[in-house]
């Protein structure tokens, strides 16, 4: 087995929960190989680097071996290597922290915990930024 479809591989190495989700991501242009979006039927082989955009992060994986069948999580490192830059994980952490500041429309009022987190976050910003009288 030298080559395998990219949607099957993404599903097999547990990047996506279903093969349909992997296929949809390819169709929407969220799966890249060498800066070009790929179709779900594109064959991949060992050594290629696959980039998967799951906003706000773009994950990068090096294909170590092709796989068609889904495997246990312990076997995944034999088939792929995560080469995602550290900046992407920092961006994910910043987005997680600031998630309560940019509330989506229609999500209602903040919970008690979200309100405490918001107050704590606002307390870390110097007060003179909020002093509009000067």
C-alpha positions as a printed Julia matrix, in Angstrom:
134×3 Matrix{Float64}:
   0.0    0.0    0.0
   2.05   2.93  -1.34
  -0.71   5.54  -1.7
  -4.08   6.17  -0.1
  -6.84   8.77  -0.52
  -6.33  11.77   1.71
  -9.85  11.67   3.15
  -9.35   8.04   4.2
  -5.97   8.83   5.74
  -7.27  11.85   7.69
 -10.04   9.68   9.1
  -7.77   6.69   9.77
  -5.24   8.71  11.81
  -8.06  10.3   13.82
  -7.72  13.9   12.65
 -11.43  13.83  11.79
 -14.14  11.85  13.54
 -15.79  10.67  10.32
 -14.65  10.18   6.78
 -17.5   12.43   5.67
 -16.1   15.25   7.84
 -12.65  14.72   6.31
 -14.13  14.78   2.82
 -16.1   17.97   3.56
 -12.96  19.69   4.88
 -11.19  18.84   1.63
 -14.08  20.18  -0.44
 -14.1   23.43   1.54
 -10.38  23.96   0.91
  -9.29  23.38   4.49
  -6.84  20.6    3.65
  -3.62  21.68   1.94
  -0.57  19.95   0.56
   2.2   22.32  -0.43
   0.04  25.46  -0.19
  -2.6   24.05  -2.59
  -6.03  22.84  -1.58
  -6.67  19.2   -2.41
  -9.72  17.16  -3.33
 -10.77  14.2   -1.17
  -9.68  11.77  -3.88
  -6.06  13.02  -3.94
  -3.6   10.23  -3.14
  -0.88  10.85  -0.58
   2.32   8.98   0.13
   4.91   8.88   2.89
   6.94  12.05   3.38
   4.28  14.57   2.35
   3.2   17.3    4.76
  -0.55  17.8    5.11
  -1.93  21.04   6.55
  -5.42  21.02   8.06
  -7.14  24.31   8.89
  -9.43  24.07  11.88
  -9.96  27.75  12.65
  -8.2   29.52  14.27
  -5.32  27.01  13.95
  -3.61  25.36  10.98
  -2.26  21.96  12.0
   0.59  20.34  10.05
   1.2   16.6    9.86
   3.95  14.63   8.12
   2.76  11.37   6.59
   4.98   8.54   7.81
   2.94   5.71   6.29
  -0.38   5.48   4.44
  -3.34   3.88   6.23
  -6.83   3.04   5.0
  -8.35   1.55   8.14
  -9.03   3.47  11.33
  -6.66   2.6   14.14
  -6.35   2.97  17.87
  -4.92   6.21  19.19
  -1.75   4.45  20.38
  -0.89   3.4   16.82
  -1.25   6.88  15.28
   2.4    7.98  15.88
   3.55   5.18  13.55
   1.57   6.73  10.68
   1.97  10.48  11.2
   4.13  13.06  12.91
   2.7   16.32  14.21
   4.88  19.16  12.86
   2.57  22.04  13.79
   4.54  25.2   14.67
   4.4   26.32  18.3
   2.9   29.7   17.28
  -0.28  27.91  16.19
  -0.74  26.42  19.65
  -0.11  29.82  21.23
  -2.81  31.27  18.98
  -5.18  28.52  20.12
  -4.44  29.3   23.77
  -5.0   33.03  23.22
  -8.29  32.29  21.49
  -9.36  30.02  24.36
  -8.51  32.68  26.94
 -10.21  35.51  25.09
 -13.2   33.37  24.16
 -15.35  34.85  26.89
 -14.63  38.43  25.78
 -15.99  38.0   22.26
 -19.33  36.38  23.01
 -21.25  35.25  20.01
 -24.59  36.86  19.38
 -27.48  34.96  20.89
 -25.52  33.06  23.52
 -27.2   34.94  26.34
 -25.74  36.44  29.45
 -22.41  35.28  30.84
 -22.48  32.59  33.5
 -21.07  33.33  36.96
 -17.78  31.7   36.04
 -17.52  33.6   32.76
 -18.28  36.86  34.58
 -15.56  36.2   37.18
 -13.1   35.36  34.4
 -14.07  38.54  32.56
 -13.6   40.65  35.71
 -10.25  38.99  36.38
  -9.13  39.61  32.79
 -10.26  43.26  32.89
  -8.46  43.68  36.22
  -5.12  42.72  34.64
  -5.34  45.58  32.12
  -3.89  48.86  33.45
  -6.64  51.18  34.69
  -5.48  54.21  32.72
  -6.57  52.5   29.5
 -10.15  52.74  30.7
  -9.9   56.26  32.11
 -11.61  58.3   29.41
 -11.74  61.59  31.35
  -8.11  62.51  30.77
